[in-house]
């Protein structure tokens, strides 16, 4: 499911900002962009996300900024400066010349001053990073849960529509043997054959047909699948894959009913049911 989350944390010198975005995908795919100084924490960050999210393409961006003033500072080698000053004084005394050394002269002296960048430590920033990531994940999953509520309502409505068709199929199935009997009698009459409809052979044929077109087991399994489907929708656990499996089972039972019943009205109800089921299967791909 789709969603967005943002989190941040700070230390005395550093601020971490994280943005997570999630889009629909059947499997879980996590990509997180960390600053090079924090790259060793990528595995731990991905594990934290995977513990909360089981499906979708999750993209993450981590920004690290220095808050303790400038991100670099000037380093002054005082010991080396003292050596420069002592050398200038010795040269003045021994050479008999006046050597005036100013601060500006020292800035031009090689090796006396240098600029060092402030480098972040992954060990020091591990806890702030995970805290910011937890906040971002919480916001992301909250948005997904809100979407999930709307998705649950849609799935239940479509499931109710399928079960409404199944109830009609259940009633129509009762008349299938009778319809077959009437059709058989009509064909016999049209053939001009003088056959008693109470003949054991005809009754046996009708009985065998009634047994072949019996869909009681399929209807019972569909009822069971519907109960399980509703149960999963009320669960707080990841149910995307179980729901996907149940959709396959629904489809299998509907196909079997259509082939066994051999009845025009039932076939139309099967088409209606499979149309709704296909919409359910598309939506289920987005469920965690």
C-alpha positions in Angstrom: 0.0 0.0 0.0 1.0 3.6 -0.5 2.2 5.9 2.3 4.7 8.5 3.4 6.6 9.0 6.7 9.1 11.4 8.0 11.3 11.3 11.1 14.1 13.2 12.6 16.6 13.1 15.6 19.5 15.2 16.7 22.6 15.1 18.9 24.7 18.1 20.1 26.4 18.3 16.7 24.3 16.4 14.2 20.7 16.3 12.9 19.3 13.3 11.0 16.2 13.6 8.8 14.6 10.6 7.2 11.8 10.4 4.5 10.2 7.1 3.6 7.7 6.5 0.8 5.9 3.3 -0.1 4.1 2.2 -3.2 2.3 -0.9 -4.2 4.3 -4.0 -5.0 3.6 -7.7 -4.6 7.0 -8.4 -2.8 9.0 -6.3 -0.4 11.7 -4.2 -1.9 13.6 -1.7 0.3 16.0 0.9 -1.0 17.4 3.4 1.4 20.0 6.1 0.6 22.4 6.7 3.5 25.3 9.2 3.7 28.6 7.4 3.2 29.5 7.9 6.9 26.4 5.9 7.9 26.5 3.2 5.2 27.5 0.5 7.6 24.0 0.9 9.3 22.1 0.1 6.1 21.5 -3.5 7.0 20.1 -2.6 10.4 17.9 0.1 8.9 16.4 -2.3 6.3 15.7 -4.9 9.0 13.8 -2.4 11.1 11.7 -1.5 8.1 11.1 -5.1 7.1 9.8 -5.9 10.6 7.0 -3.4 10.2 6.2 -3.8 6.4 5.9 -7.0 4.5 5.0 -5.8 1.0 5.6 -2.8 -1.2 8.5 -0.8 -2.7 9.9 1.3 0.1 12.2 4.1 -0.7 14.2 6.0 2.0 16.3 9.1 2.0 18.5 10.0 5.0 19.9 13.5 5.3 22.7 14.2 7.8 23.6 17.9 8.7 26.1 19.4 11.1 24.4 21.7 13.7 27.5 22.6 15.8 28.4 25.6 13.7 30.4 25.1 10.6 31.1 21.5 9.4 34.8 22.1 9.4 37.3 23.8 11.7 40.8 25.3 11.7 43.5 23.4 13.4 46.5 25.3 14.8 49.8 23.5 15.5 51.0 25.6 18.5 54.2 23.6 19.0 55.3 24.2 15.4 54.5 27.9 15.7 56.8 28.1 18.7 59.5 26.6 16.6 59.0 29.2 13.9 59.2 32.0 16.4 62.3 30.5 18.0 64.0 30.1 14.7 63.2 33.7 13.7 64.6 35.0 17.0 67.8 32.9 16.6 68.3 34.2 13.1 67.9 37.8 14.3 70.4 37.4 17.1 73.0 35.5 15.1 72.7 37.4 11.9 72.6 40.8 13.5 69.5 41.7 11.5 66.1 42.7 12.7 63.6 40.0 12.0 60.0 41.0 12.8 57.6 38.1 12.7 53.9 38.9 12.6 50.8 36.7 12.9 50.3 37.2 9.2 53.7 35.7 8.5 52.7 32.6 10.6 49.6 32.1 8.4 51.8 31.7 5.4 54.1 29.2 7.2 53.6 25.7 5.7 52.0 23.1 8.0 51.1 25.5 10.8 47.4 25.7 10.0 45.1 23.3 8.4 41.3 22.8 8.0 39.7 19.5 9.2 36.3 18.4 8.3 33.9 17.3 11.0 33.3 13.6 10.4 30.3 11.8 11.8 30.7 8.5 13.7 28.3 5.7 12.7 28.5 4.3 16.3 27.6 7.7 17.8 24.7 8.2 15.4 23.3 4.7 15.4 20.6 5.3 18.1 19.5 8.7 16.6 19.3 7.2 13.2 17.1 4.3 14.4 14.9 6.7 16.5 14.3 8.8 13.4 13.6 5.7 11.3 11.1 4.4 13.8 9.3 7.7 13.7 9.2 7.6 9.9 8.0 4.0 9.8 5.3 4.8 12.3 3.9 7.6 10.1 4.2 5.4 7.0 2.3 2.5 8.5 -0.3 4.8 10.0 -1.1 6.1 6.5 -1.2 2.6 5.2 -3.6 1.5 7.9 -5.9 4.4 7.0 -5.8 3.2 3.3 -6.3 -0.3 4.6 -9.6 0.5 6.2 -11.0 1.8 2.9 -9.6 -1.3 1.2 -11.2 -3.6 3.8 -14.6 -2.1 3.1 -14.2 -2.5 -0.6 -13.1 -6.1 -0.3 -16.0 -7.0 2.0 -18.5 -5.4 -0.3 -17.2 -7.4 -3.3 -17.1 -10.6 -1.2 -20.8 -10.0 -0.3 -21.6 -9.6 -4.0 -19.9 -12.9 -4.7 -21.7 -14.7 -1.9 -25.0 -13.2 -3.1 -24.4 -14.8 -6.5 -23.4 -18.1 -4.8 -26.7 -18.1 -2.9 -28.6 -17.8 -6.2 -26.4 -20.6 -7.6 -27.4 -22.7 -4.6 -31.1 -22.3 -5.4 -30.6 -22.8 -9.2 -28.6 -26.0 -8.5 -31.7 -27.6 -6.9 -33.5 -27.5 -10.2 -30.7 -28.7 -12.5 -31.7 -32.4 -12.3 -35.4 -31.5 -12.9 -34.4 -29.4 -15.9 -32.3 -32.2 -17.2 -35.2 -34.6 -16.9 -37.5 -32.3 -18.8 -34.9 -31.8 -21.5 -34.4 -35.5 -21.8 -38.2 -36.1 -22.1 -38.5 -33.4 -24.8 -35.7 -35.0 -26.8 -37.3 -38.5 -26.5 -40.7 -37.1 -27.6 -39.1 -35.3 -30.6 -37.4 -38.5 -31.6 -40.7 -40.3 -31.8 -39.5 -43.1 -29.4 -42.2 -44.7 -27.2 -40.3 -44.8 -23.9 -41.9 -44.7 -20.5 -40.3 -41.9 -18.4 -40.5 -44.2 -15.4 -38.3 -46.7 -17.2 -35.4 -47.7 -14.9 -32.8 -46.8 -17.6 -34.1 -43.3 -17.8 -34.3 -42.9 -14.1 -30.8 -44.3 -13.8 -29.5 -41.7 -16.4 -31.2 -38.9 -14.5 -29.7 -40.1 -11.2 -26.2 -40.3 -12.7 -26.6 -36.8 -14.2 -27.8 -35.5 -10.8 -24.7 -37.0 -9.2 -22.3 -35.6 -11.8 -23.7 -32.1 -11.5 -23.9 -32.0 -7.7 -22.0 -28.9 -6.5 -22.7 -29.3 -2.8 -19.0 -29.8 -1.9 -17.9 -26.8 -4.0 -20.5 -24.6 -2.4 -19.5 -25.8 1.1 -15.9 -24.9 0.4 -16.8 -21.5 -0.9 -18.7 -20.8 2.3 -15.6 -21.9 4.3 -13.3 -19.7 2.1 -15.7 -16.7 2.7 -15.5 -17.2 6.5 -11.7 -17.4 6.4 -11.5 -14.3 4.1 -13.6 -12.2 6.6 -11.5 -13.5 9.5 -8.3 -12.5 7.8 -9.7 -9.0 7.1 -10.3 -8.5 10.8 -6.8 -9.6 11.7 -4.0 -7.2 12.6 -1.3 -9.5 11.2 0.0 -9.4 7.5 -2.6 -11.2 5.5 -1.9 -10.3 1.9 -0.5 -13.7 0.9 -3.2 -15.8 2.6 -5.9 -13.6 0.9 -4.2 -14.1 -2.4 -4.2 -17.9 -1.8 -8.0 -17.8 -0.9 -8.7 -15.9 -4.2 -7.1 -18.8 -6.1 -9.2 -21.3 -4.2 -12.4 -19.2 -4.9 -11.5 -19.2 -8.6 -11.0 -23.0 -8.6 -14.3 -23.7 -7.0 -16.2 -21.4 -9.3 -14.6 -23.0 -12.3 -15.6 -26.4 -11.1 -19.2 -25.3 -10.5 -19.4 -23.8 -13.9 -18.2 -27.0 -15.6 -20.3 -29.4 -13.5 -23.6 -27.5 -13.5 -23.9 -27.0 -17.3 -26.6 -24.5 -16.7 -27.0 -21.2 -18.5 -28.2 -19.2 -15.5 -25.6 -20.6 -13.3 -22.9 -19.9 -15.9 -24.0 -16.2 -15.9 -23.7 -16.1 -12.1 -20.3 -17.6 -12.3 -19.2 -14.9 -14.7 -20.5 -12.2 -12.4 -18.7 -13.8 -9.4 -15.4 -14.1 -11.3 -15.6 -10.5 -12.4 -15.8 -9.4 -8.7 -13.2 -12.0 -7.7 -10.7 -10.5 -10.3 -11.2 -7.1 -8.7 -10.6 -8.6 -5.3 -7.3 -10.2 -6.5 -6.0 -7.0 -7.9 -6.7 -5.2 -4.6 -5.3 -8.1 -2.5 -1.9 -7.5 -4.2 -1.7 -4.2 -2.2 -2.5 -5.7 1.2 0.3 -6.2 3.7 
